Amino acid sequence: MDLILLGLSVLVFVSILLEPVAVRTRAPLLLLFLILGALLGEDGPGGIQFNDFQIAYHLGTVTLAMILFAGGLETPIDDVKKAVWPASILATMGVVLTAAIVGTAASFLFDVPLIHGLLLGAVVGSTDAAATFLLLGHNNIRLRGRIRETILVESGVNDPMAVFLTLTLVTIVDTGTSINLSTLPELAAQFGLQLGLGAVIGLAGGQLLARMVNRVPLQSGLYPPLCLAGAFVIFDGTRLLGGSGFLAIYLTGLMLAWRLKGTRKRVVHFHEGLAWLSQIVMFIMLGLLITPSALGATLLPALAVAMVLMFVARPLAVAICLVPFRFPWRDHFYIGWVGLRGAVPIFLAIIPVISPGPVTVTFFNVVVIIVIASLVLQGWTIPWVAHLLKVEDKQNTHTAPAS
């Protein structure tokens, strides 16, 4: 136990010290965590053999919930009010359009049935909250208009659609059934139930939890763990009722950030640190699952899918979804470009691998390549593209963004 504790402590210590490296090199920090995990894996100097996708799925569920909860706590309610409608359309219709375009291309590039391609499109269809929050904050980018709010709120609420599409398509692939006009109403009802329960329980539960925290007299250090425990009660309770736990816990964080009184700063700072720890654990664990020597077999078609995602699917979905909201064309391009993929697609890629169907670890490897391509190309160019498109708020360029 002492050796295990020592190893984990050193690993977290080294991971945290990577942050100044990421700032200086403008490298995506989450990519460095992923690389560190891969170096510790069976192909790297660490030589650790970790291929338990079941454990990775369960641990990933918990850490992703923590990240989303912290993201909700750190998102000002004014940002949500400004961007709730465009972000909601992008988080639903935008994910479906992205998944459909990417899935069609993947089916052609990998020569697989369309339903398998659509499954891949669903897995990589949502933007990643952790990657988006971190990279915009790291690069000290202040965006004008509604751009920043739309990007951040979308990345926080689009996971339920990706999860729903992934689980639905995994079931279809595993059972060999098909999607047709007769099954669409049932699928729409299932999605409405998940989204509706997640929204209602998250908003109501967050309000109730905030009132409790404001009224119950406790030692100041007990309020943050009380909020965390209450958030996970809401998260798991929503999941047990058939709703989207990820949406519920994100909205719980939003409600707490809005309604908490004297304890808000303490709660936010506590969960900010916990979110960092969750991101470190999640990305290193996912890095351990990666076998770099196995990526070469699907490298070229996976990179081709990544190019379709970044240059065709995401920009086209954004352009279609934002038409009613009269965003300038520069804003369209930038929101389309900051469609970062991170831990969520890799996490979702575990689901078809652990299911009893025909999907193998190759599917996971393809998603890893797509995510790495997104973090490298999009993550490294976020400041440059903002400057090129002139979407920065010049009056606040040197002011650190609110966390």
C-alpha positions as CSV (number, residue, x, y, z in Angstrom):
1,M,0.0,0.0,0.0
2,D,2.8,2.4,0.8
3,L,4.4,1.8,-2.6
4,I,1.1,2.3,-4.4
5,L,0.4,5.5,-2.4
6,L,3.9,6.8,-3.2
7,G,3.5,6.0,-6.9
8,L,0.1,7.7,-7.1
9,S,1.4,10.8,-5.2
10,V,4.4,11.1,-7.5
11,L,2.2,10.8,-10.6
12,V,-0.2,13.5,-9.5
13,F,2.8,15.7,-8.4
14,V,4.4,15.4,-11.8
15,S,1.1,15.9,-13.6
16,I,0.5,19.2,-11.8
17,L,4.0,20.4,-12.6
18,L,3.2,19.9,-16.3
19,E,0.9,23.0,-16.2
20,P,3.7,25.6,-16.5
21,V,5.1,23.5,-19.4
22,A,1.7,23.7,-21.1
23,V,1.4,27.4,-20.6
24,R,4.9,28.1,-21.9
25,T,4.6,25.9,-25.0
26,R,0.8,26.6,-25.4
27,A,0.3,22.9,-25.6
28,P,-3.1,21.5,-24.6
29,L,-2.5,20.3,-21.0
30,L,-5.0,17.5,-21.3
31,L,-2.9,16.1,-24.2
32,L,0.2,16.1,-21.9
33,F,-1.8,14.1,-19.3
34,L,-2.8,11.7,-22.0
35,I,0.8,11.3,-23.2
36,L,2.0,10.8,-19.7
37,G,-0.5,8.0,-19.3
38,A,0.6,6.4,-22.5
39,L,4.2,6.6,-21.4
40,L,3.3,4.7,-18.2
41,G,1.5,2.0,-20.3
42,E,2.6,-1.2,-21.7
43,D,4.3,0.4,-24.8
44,G,6.1,3.0,-22.7
45,P,8.9,3.1,-20.2
46,G,6.4,2.5,-17.4
47,G,5.4,-0.9,-18.7
48,I,2.1,-0.9,-16.8
49,Q,-0.4,-3.3,-18.4
50,F,-3.9,-1.9,-17.9
51,N,-6.6,-3.0,-20.2
52,D,-9.7,-3.3,-17.9
53,F,-12.2,-1.2,-19.8
54,Q,-14.9,-2.0,-17.2
55,I,-13.0,-0.2,-14.4
56,A,-12.1,2.6,-16.8
57,Y,-15.8,3.1,-17.6
58,H,-16.9,3.2,-14.0
59,L,-14.0,5.5,-12.9
60,G,-14.5,7.7,-16.0
61,T,-18.2,8.1,-15.1
62,V,-17.3,9.4,-11.6
63,T,-14.6,11.7,-12.8
64,L,-16.6,13.1,-15.7
65,A,-19.5,13.9,-13.3
66,M,-17.1,15.8,-11.0
67,I,-15.7,17.7,-14.0
68,L,-19.2,18.7,-15.2
69,F,-20.3,19.7,-11.7
70,A,-17.2,22.0,-11.3
71,G,-17.9,23.4,-14.8
72,G,-21.4,24.3,-13.8
73,L,-20.2,25.9,-10.6
74,E,-17.7,28.0,-12.6
75,T,-20.2,29.1,-15.3
76,P,-21.8,32.5,-14.4
77,I,-25.6,32.4,-14.7
78,D,-25.4,35.5,-16.8
79,D,-23.4,33.5,-19.4
80,V,-26.2,30.9,-19.5
81,K,-28.9,33.5,-19.9
82,K,-27.0,35.1,-22.9
83,A,-26.4,31.8,-24.7
84,V,-29.0,29.3,-23.6
85,W,-30.9,29.1,-26.9
86,P,-28.0,28.9,-29.4
87,A,-26.1,26.6,-27.0
88,S,-29.1,24.3,-26.6
89,I,-29.6,24.0,-30.4
90,L,-25.9,23.2,-30.8
91,A,-26.0,20.7,-28.0
92,T,-28.9,18.7,-29.6
93,M,-29.3,19.3,-33.3
94,G,-25.7,20.2,-33.7
95,V,-24.5,16.9,-32.2
96,V,-27.0,14.9,-34.4
97,L,-25.8,16.7,-37.6
98,T,-22.1,16.2,-36.7
99,A,-22.7,12.6,-35.9
100,A,-24.5,12.0,-39.2
101,I,-21.9,13.7,-41.4
102,V,-18.9,12.0,-39.6
103,G,-20.7,8.7,-39.5
104,T,-21.4,8.7,-43.3
105,A,-17.7,9.6,-44.0
106,A,-16.5,6.9,-41.5
107,S,-18.7,4.3,-43.1
108,F,-17.0,5.0,-46.5
109,L,-13.5,5.4,-45.2
110,F,-13.5,2.2,-43.1
111,D,-15.8,0.3,-45.5
112,V,-18.1,-0.7,-42.6
113,P,-21.9,-0.7,-42.4
114,L,-23.5,2.8,-42.0
115,I,-24.8,2.0,-38.5
116,H,-21.2,1.4,-37.4
117,G,-20.1,4.6,-38.9
118,L,-22.9,6.5,-37.2
119,L,-21.8,5.0,-33.9
120,L,-18.4,6.5,-34.4
121,G,-20.0,9.8,-35.3
122,A,-22.1,9.7,-32.1
123,V,-19.1,9.0,-29.9
124,V,-17.1,12.0,-31.3
125,G,-20.2,14.2,-31.8
126,S,-20.0,16.3,-28.6
127,T,-17.5,18.9,-27.7
128,D,-15.6,18.4,-24.4
129,A,-16.3,20.7,-21.5
130,A,-13.0,20.0,-19.7
131,A,-10.8,20.7,-22.8
132,T,-12.8,23.8,-23.7
133,F,-12.8,25.3,-20.2
134,L,-9.1,24.7,-19.8
135,L,-7.8,25.8,-23.2
136,L,-9.8,29.1,-23.3
137,G,-8.7,29.8,-19.8
138,H,-5.0,28.8,-20.3
139,N,-4.7,31.0,-23.4
140,N,-6.3,34.0,-21.6
141,I,-8.7,34.5,-24.5
142,R,-11.5,37.1,-24.0
143,L,-14.1,36.7,-26.8
144,R,-16.5,39.4,-27.9
145,G,-20.3,39.1,-28.0
146,R,-21.9,35.8,-27.2
147,I,-19.1,33.6,-28.5
148,R,-17.5,32.6,-25.3
149,E,-20.8,32.0,-23.5
150,T,-22.1,29.9,-26.4
151,I,-19.0,27.7,-26.5
152,L,-18.8,27.1,-22.8
153,V,-22.5,26.4,-22.2
154,E,-22.7,24.2,-25.3
155,S,-19.8,22.1,-24.1
156,G,-21.4,21.7,-20.7
157,V,-24.8,20.5,-21.9
158,N,-24.1,18.5,-25.1
159,D,-22.9,15.4,-23.4
160,P,-26.4,14.0,-22.8
161,M,-27.2,13.9,-26.5
162,A,-23.9,12.2,-27.3
163,V,-24.5,9.6,-24.5
164,F,-28.0,9.0,-25.7
165,L,-27.0,8.5,-29.3
166,T,-24.1,6.3,-28.3
167,L,-26.2,4.0,-26.1
168,T,-29.0,3.8,-28.7
169,L,-26.6,2.9,-31.5
170,V,-24.7,0.4,-29.4
171,T,-27.9,-1.4,-28.7
172,I,-28.8,-1.3,-32.4
173,V,-25.4,-2.6,-33.4
174,D,-25.4,-5.3,-30.8
175,T,-28.9,-6.6,-31.6
176,G,-28.8,-6.1,-35.3
177,T,-32.0,-4.1,-35.4
178,S,-32.5,-1.1,-37.7
179,I,-33.7,2.5,-37.4
180,N,-36.8,3.3,-39.4
181,L,-39.9,5.5,-39.2
182,S,-41.7,3.2,-36.8
183,T,-38.9,3.3,-34.2
184,L,-38.2,7.1,-34.4
185,P,-41.1,8.0,-32.1
186,E,-39.9,5.6,-29.4
187,L,-36.3,6.9,-29.7
188,A,-37.6,10.5,-29.5
189,A,-39.6,9.6,-26.3
190,Q,-36.6,8.0,-24.7
191,F,-34.4,11.0,-25.4
192,G,-37.2,13.4,-24.2
193,L,-37.4,11.4,-21.0
194,Q,-33.6,11.4,-20.4
195,L,-33.3,15.1,-21.2
196,G,-36.4,16.2,-19.4
197,L,-35.7,14.2,-16.2
198,G,-32.1,15.4,-16.2
199,A,-33.2,19.1,-16.6
200,V,-36.0,19.0,-14.1
201,I,-34.1,17.1,-11.4
202,G,-30.9,19.0,-11.9
203,L,-32.6,22.4,-11.7
204,A,-34.9,21.5,-8.8
205,G,-32.3,19.5,-6.9
206,G,-29.8,22.3,-7.3
207,Q,-32.2,24.9,-5.9
208,L,-33.1,22.6,-3.0
209,L,-29.5,21.8,-2.2
210,A,-28.6,25.5,-2.3
211,R,-31.3,26.4,0.1
212,M,-30.2,23.7,2.5
213,V,-26.5,24.8,2.3
214,N,-27.6,28.4,2.9
215,R,-29.7,27.5,6.0
216,V,-27.8,24.7,7.7
217,P,-25.1,26.0,10.1
218,L,-21.9,24.1,9.7
219,Q,-18.2,24.5,10.0
220,S,-17.0,26.3,6.9
221,G,-14.9,23.4,5.7
222,L,-17.9,21.1,5.6
223,Y,-19.9,23.0,3.0
224,P,-17.9,21.9,-0.1
225,P,-18.1,18.2,0.7
226,L,-21.8,18.6,1.5
227,C,-22.4,20.2,-1.9
228,L,-20.4,17.3,-3.5
229,A,-22.3,14.6,-1.7
230,G,-25.7,16.3,-2.6
231,A,-24.7,16.7,-6.2
232,F,-23.9,12.9,-6.5
233,V,-27.2,12.1,-4.8
234,I,-28.8,14.1,-7.6
235,F,-26.6,12.5,-10.3
236,D,-27.2,8.9,-9.3
237,G,-30.8,9.4,-8.4
238,T,-31.4,10.9,-11.9
239,R,-29.7,7.9,-13.6
240,L,-31.7,5.4,-11.6
241,L,-34.9,7.1,-12.7
242,G,-33.8,6.9,-16.3
243,G,-32.7,10.5,-16.8
244,S,-29.4,12.1,-17.8
245,G,-27.2,12.2,-14.7
246,F,-24.6,14.2,-16.5
247,L,-27.0,17.0,-17.4
248,A,-28.5,16.9,-13.9
249,I,-25.2,17.3,-12.2
250,Y,-24.1,20.1,-14.5
251,L,-27.3,22.0,-13.9
252,T,-27.0,21.4,-10.1
253,G,-23.6,23.2,-10.3
254,L,-25.2,26.1,-12.2
255,M,-27.9,26.4,-9.6
256,L,-25.5,26.3,-6.7
257,A,-23.3,29.0,-8.3
258,W,-26.4,31.2,-8.7
259,R,-28.1,30.6,-5.3
260,L,-25.3,30.0,-2.8
261,K,-24.6,33.0,-0.6
262,G,-21.7,33.3,1.8
263,T,-20.1,29.9,1.0
264,R,-20.0,30.2,-2.8
265,K,-16.3,31.1,-3.2
266,R,-15.2,28.3,-0.8
267,V,-17.3,25.7,-2.6
268,V,-16.1,26.8,-6.1
269,H,-12.4,26.8,-5.1
270,F,-12.7,23.4,-3.5
271,H,-14.4,21.9,-6.6
272,E,-12.0,23.6,-9.0
273,G,-9.1,21.7,-7.4
274,L,-11.2,18.5,-7.4
275,A,-11.9,19.0,-11.1
276,W,-8.2,19.3,-11.8
277,L,-7.5,16.1,-9.9
278,S,-10.4,14.4,-11.8
279,Q,-9.0,15.5,-15.1
280,I,-5.5,14.2,-14.2
281,V,-6.9,10.8,-13.1
282,M,-9.2,10.5,-16.1
283,F,-6.7,11.4,-18.8
284,I,-3.9,9.3,-17.3
285,M,-6.2,6.4,-17.0
286,L,-7.3,6.8,-20.6
287,G,-3.7,7.1,-21.6
288,L,-2.9,3.8,-19.9
289,L,-5.6,2.2,-22.0
290,I,-3.9,3.4,-25.2
291,T,-1.5,1.0,-26.9
292,P,0.5,3.3,-29.3
293,S,1.8,0.4,-31.3
294,A,-1.8,-0.6,-32.2
295,L,-2.7,2.9,-33.6
296,G,-0.8,2.6,-36.8
297,A,-3.2,0.1,-38.4
298,T,-6.0,2.6,-38.5
299,L,-4.0,5.8,-38.5
300,L,-4.7,7.2,-42.0
301,P,-8.5,6.6,-42.2
302,A,-8.9,7.8,-38.6
303,L,-7.0,11.0,-39.5
304,A,-9.2,11.4,-42.5
305,V,-12.3,11.1,-40.3
306,A,-10.8,13.7,-38.0
307,M,-10.3,16.1,-40.9
308,V,-14.0,15.6,-41.9
309,L,-15.0,16.3,-38.3
310,M,-12.9,19.5,-37.9
311,F,-13.3,21.0,-41.4
312,V,-16.7,19.8,-42.6
313,A,-19.0,18.3,-40.0
314,R,-18.5,20.7,-37.1
315,P,-18.4,23.9,-39.1
316,L,-21.5,22.9,-41.2
317,A,-23.5,21.9,-38.1
318,V,-22.6,25.2,-36.4
319,A,-23.6,27.2,-39.5
320,I,-27.0,25.5,-39.8
321,C,-27.8,25.7,-36.1
322,L,-26.8,29.3,-35.6
323,V,-28.7,30.7,-38.6
324,P,-31.8,31.9,-36.5
325,F,-29.5,33.7,-34.0
326,R,-27.8,36.1,-36.5
327,F,-24.2,35.5,-35.4
328,P,-21.6,37.2,-37.6
329,W,-19.8,34.8,-40.0
330,R,-16.6,35.2,-38.1
331,D,-18.3,34.0,-34.9
332,H,-19.7,31.0,-36.9
333,F,-16.2,30.1,-38.0
334,Y,-14.7,30.4,-34.5
335,I,-17.4,28.5,-32.7
336,G,-17.1,25.8,-35.3
337,W,-13.3,25.7,-34.8
338,V,-13.4,25.5,-31.0
339,G,-15.2,22.2,-31.2
340,L,-12.6,20.4,-29.1
341,R,-12.7,16.7,-28.5
342,G,-11.3,15.4,-25.3
343,A,-12.0,12.9,-22.5
344,V,-15.7,12.5,-23.3
345,P,-15.3,10.8,-26.8
346,I,-12.6,8.5,-25.4
347,F,-14.9,7.7,-22.4
348,L,-17.8,7.0,-24.7
349,A,-15.7,4.8,-26.9
350,I,-15.3,2.4,-24.0
351,I,-19.1,1.6,-24.1
352,P,-19.2,-0.3,-27.4
353,V,-16.0,-2.1,-26.5
354,I,-17.4,-3.5,-23.2
355,S,-20.8,-4.3,-24.8
356,P,-21.4,-7.9,-26.0
357,G,-21.6,-6.8,-29.7
358,P,-19.1,-7.0,-32.6
359,V,-17.2,-3.7,-31.8
360,T,-13.5,-4.3,-30.9
361,V,-10.7,-2.3,-29.3
362,T,-9.9,-1.0,-32.8
363,F,-12.9,1.3,-32.5
364,F,-11.4,2.7,-29.3
365,N,-8.1,3.3,-31.1
366,V,-9.8,5.2,-33.9
367,V,-11.4,7.5,-31.4
368,V,-8.1,8.1,-29.6
369,I,-6.5,9.2,-32.9
370,I,-9.4,11.6,-33.7
371,V,-9.2,13.1,-30.2
372,I,-5.4,13.6,-30.4
373,A,-5.7,15.2,-33.8
374,S,-8.4,17.6,-32.4
375,L,-6.3,18.5,-29.3
376,V,-3.2,19.1,-31.4
377,L,-4.6,21.0,-34.4
378,Q,-7.5,22.8,-32.8
379,G,-6.1,23.1,-29.3
380,W,-2.8,24.6,-30.4
381,T,-4.4,27.1,-32.8
382,I,-7.2,28.5,-30.6
383,P,-5.4,31.8,-29.9
384,W,-4.1,32.2,-33.5
385,V,-7.5,31.6,-35.1
386,A,-9.1,34.1,-32.6
387,H,-6.6,36.7,-33.7
388,L,-7.0,35.8,-37.4
389,L,-10.8,36.1,-37.3
390,K,-10.7,39.2,-35.0
391,V,-13.2,37.8,-32.5
392,E,-11.3,39.0,-29.4
393,D,-12.7,41.6,-27.0
394,K,-9.9,44.1,-27.3
395,Q,-11.0,46.0,-24.1
396,N,-10.5,42.8,-22.0
397,T,-7.8,41.0,-23.8
398,H,-5.4,41.3,-20.9
399,T,-7.9,40.4,-18.3
400,A,-8.0,36.8,-17.1
401,P,-11.3,35.0,-17.9
402,A,-13.6,34.2,-15.1
403,S,-13.2,30.7,-13.9
